[in-house]
Amino acid sequence: MATLHCAEQALAVGIDWAFVEDKSEVKAQLKQATGKQYVVASSDEGMLLGLSEADKAAKNRTAAGLLVGKLLPDAIVYEALDQERIWVCAVRGGLPLPGMDKVTDAGEALQVVADVRTYAHTPVTVVGSHPEASMTLAALMEQVEPSMLASCKLRKASDGERTKFYGVLAMAFCLIAWGIWEFRPQTDELDEDYDEIVHETGGAAEADDRSRDQQLIKQARQKFLQRPDMASVTALWADVLNRLPYAVGGYRPALTECRNHQCMLQWNWRAAQFERQYLDLLPGERQPSKNPGEYIRQVQTRIPLRSAGTRELRGITVDEMDNWAIDLITQVTRAGGRADILPPNQAVNVSLPPLRERGQPRSQLIGHEGRITVMASGWGNIQSVFSVLAQQDLIPERAVFNINGSTIGLQMEAKYVVPN
């Protein structure tokens, strides 16, 4: 994480991005992100959540990758922060790619730029201080309009909200204290009865609590490790791609975005004259458009996937983490792809009920999740990369296939687990 000051903007760079399903998952992740700043953007398949360490020296920071995406939907930024650090960020479809917004050294940054330009099958604009950049970052930021800033601002609880909260909390304590004093004669008698019951049954109750907790934790760990099978899911994705026709009349497949339960396909009309009959021949379920006139240019269809089944993961231990990451990156590289592995910083907890009547709800940490981003170009390389991933303890999340005639590129996201 770092803050870059450019064109009168405080830009947050090196943000940890992750695609999430909905607002409930956003809230769940924010509960684990104590002290961090966040920003949320909408995507076609859910929401994109960005987390960053707070910078006390810089207020009103803007997510730089999101702001770049407002101006250039497909870009790669290479910007020198100082003599040793480079900010590199890949943007696709107007959104930063998870694992591709980082502050690193020049060697890795140059490699990221080269990989993105190799695997992308749409023109990618290079921005910043890279030797082949088409414009500087400052020149791009000069094009920012005030209306673009609000949705890119990093958020945190305001001082005013904290003050209000503490004021309400103080008032609540006063009311509680008054209630305790006012009704003390009645509660004292109840407390004596309760203490006597606890004294007689406390040992048995505590044993029941421990047994119940152990059972809940065991069930939660089993669910934590029981995940969609990577080999089965990637096989379903590959089957969809293998069945895609090169063309349906004047329609050409342009983009396929797959998750565990479906693939969404984008078709672009390339012929000179539109022919209506081909619209009904496209594979999958045609998705409604707000403007039916768009069908003469672009159509989206949905192909549902059968259930791929699950498998029980062993997980990666903390001691194995370094060697496992190095081995996986090496294998993916040999298969013709590139892998970026983020630290396992997403805590997973199980909620436990209160201890007897007077306890408070509790939670138990059962493990952590980490993210991995994979890129590959060429159908042969993609299949080789899938074979490598199928042998790993990984959870498939999302795959985007960029199709341009006979060439195809892959950008994929997966998770791994570290049991506690």
Secondary structure, DSSP 8 states (H G I E B T S, - for coil): -EEEEETTEEEEES-EEEEESSHHHHHHHHHT-TTEEEEEEEETTEEEEEEEE--TT--S-EEHHHHHHHH-SSEEEEEESSSS-EEEEEEETTEEEEEEEEEE-HHHHHHHHHHHHHH-SS--EEEESSTT-SB-HHHHHTT--HHHHGGGB-B---HHHHHHHHHHHHHHHHHHHHHHHHTHHHHHHHHHHHHHHHHHHHHHHHHHHHHHHHHHHHHHHHHHHEEE-HHHHHHHHHHHHHH--S-BTTEEEEEEEE-SSEEEEEEEE-SSS--GGGGGGSSSEE---SSGGGGGTEEEEEEE-----EEE-----TTTHHHHHHHHHHHHHHTTEEEEE----EEEEEEE--STTT---EEEEEEEEEEEEEEEESHHHHHHHHHHHHTSS-EEEEEEEEEETTEEEEEEEEEEEEE-
